[in-house]
Every structure is written in C-alpha cells, then in structure tokens.
Amino acid sequence: MASVSRHYTLHVAASVFFTAALPAASALLFRISVPLAIVAGILAIIAIVRLIRLLRFPISQTVMMARAIANNDTMLHIPETDDPLLSQASKDMNRILQSYRRDQNELETRKNYYERILRIMTHELRNTVTPIVSLTDFMIQNPQLQTEEDRLEAIEIINSQAHNVCSFLESYRKLTVLSQPTMTDVPAANIFQQLQTLLSNEPGYERIRFETAGDVVLHADSSLLSLALINIIRNAVQATDGVPDGYVSVLASAPSGNVCITVTNNGPEIPESQIEQIFLPFYSTKKKGSGSGIGLALSLQIMQLHGGTLTCSSHYPFTTFTLQFA
C-alpha cells in the first residue's frame, strides 16, 4: 500500500465521494435501467469496502508501532510519506519509536554499568573483609596463643581494613551525589584560566599547555566541567612522569560548530583492551594505593549529565581524551 499511503488523502476523498454518490445514482438509474442500477450498486459496495480499508490503514500503522514496542523491536521504521494527512502521523510515530529505542539503549547501558559496579564492589568488599574474618576467627579460636603485642597488631590490621572499606564507600558516594548541572554560556578561556590556578601548585604543572582555537564558548556547568577536566588532566600528567619531553595539551575548539575539548599526552599507550575498562568505577592502571579509580568514571558521568560524550583513543605516541558537547 505504498502508493496508497503516498496519496492517502486523495484516495480517501475519492472513496468518500463515490460512497456518497453511487447509492443515489443507483436509485436514479433503477428507474431507467435495472442493469445499470445494479452495476452502480456494486460499485457503491466496492467504494464502501475500499473506504473502510483506507480508514483502517492508519490504525494498522498504530498497531504495528504498538507491537514493535511490546516485542522490543527496535528496528521498525514507519515509512515516510508526502501525504498531508499521514506525513505528520508517520513522523510522530517514528519520533516515538526513536525515543523508545534511545530509552532502551540507555536502560541497557545503565544496567550493564551498575552490574559492573556491583561486581567490583562485591570483589573489593570481599577482599577487604575476608582478612578481618580470618584474623578474628583465629583470635577467638586460639586466645591462649596470643600475646598482648599480637592482639595490638591484629587490632591495627582490623582498623586499617575498616578504613579501607570507609574509603572505598566514600569513593562510591562521590559517584552518586552529583547534582544536575546549572548550564550557562562560559568562554573556554575562562575555564582554562581557572584550571591553571587550581593546578599551578601540583607536580608536573609545567608540562600542561592550554590553548583555544578561536573564541570557543561552552554551554556547561563550569564547576562540574572543571572537576571533569581536573581528573583527566591529572591522569595525563601522571602518565607523562618520567617521559622525556613529556607534555599535556588541553585544546578547546569548535570544528563545524561542534564544541569539544581534547586532552592529549605523549605518555605510554593504553592497550585497546583497557580503553573501555578505564571508564569503569574503581578500575585503575596505577599502583595500588595511588588512586581511587573513580576519576574517569566521574568525568564520564559529568559529560553524560551535559548530554555529551567522553571518549579515549590511544596510538603511540599520543593518547587523547575527547570531551564532545551536544
């Protein structure tokens, strides 16, 4: 029915006209010629049947869309048409389907994200609590084998592990308390000036180069964006530790009108297998105790709150983090 849908209004108008006119014509023709009257009556019935089929066409499209949603069919697309009656309805249906697909993808992404967080939390908590359980079991079962010095050492170990749990949970809390961004138009140069002040006393600051390609203006929450950039820049600076002529380039640009900030360093290449992992909470390639593993996860979440993306590409000798704004 592709041709019907394209000229739907014309077909409906013609069917309505014949449905209304043919019965009257059949009655008039009955006085003149019975065969002609029968033919007109048959044509009237055909017109009525066709009109019913035409009226059911948009209903069938709606049913098709409802079934696609019910069956989680994310590939369905209602055919576009130039017809004045159907065109807007088709666009609205496709807009609903696109929104549904986007929501489904987001839900699936969030589900996978939180499943990974849960696995990591379970692993970390088990690793922290297990030594406490083993140590206290031994203390309860063998009190006579322990000196006062042994008990003090055990208490210190338990205290240390408890602090590790608190630190871990505090890191997780930071991922869950981000407020919605307060969006304003702010020049990238202003944010870079703020970052220079914040980072000026940190080791490796002299390796950081800030640059803007023209008068780039960001529509963002400057406080949250600064937090995201600080995490990324600190990682980049640490990656260039010990690298001859190591540097970190922070560039704001708007190619084709799309605002983006890139943070590039010439430190070691990140293996392809780790690119996706580095954005997971508590995942870290640093030495144990030198980082919480939430910096990049936090930065990613901030960019998602801005409706943008944070990606990484790493090919020797450069690793680049790209913050792309909507």
Secondary structure, DSSP 8 states (H G I E B T S, - for coil): -HHHHHTHHHHHHHHHHHHHHHHHHHHHHHHH-HHHHHHHHHHHHHHHHHHHHHHHHHHHHHHHHHHHHHTT-TT--------TTHHHHHHHHHHHHHHHHHHHHHHHHHHHHHHHHHHHHHHHHHHHHHHHHHHHHHHHH-GGG--HHHHHHHHHHHHHHHHHHHHHHHHHHHHH-------EEEEHHHHHHHHHHHHTTSTTGGGEEEEESSS-EEEE-HHHHHHHHHHHHHHHHHHTTT-TT--EEEEEE-GGG--EEEEEE-S----HHHHTGGGSTT---S-TTS--S-HHHHHHHHHHHTT-EEEEEEETTEEEEEEE--
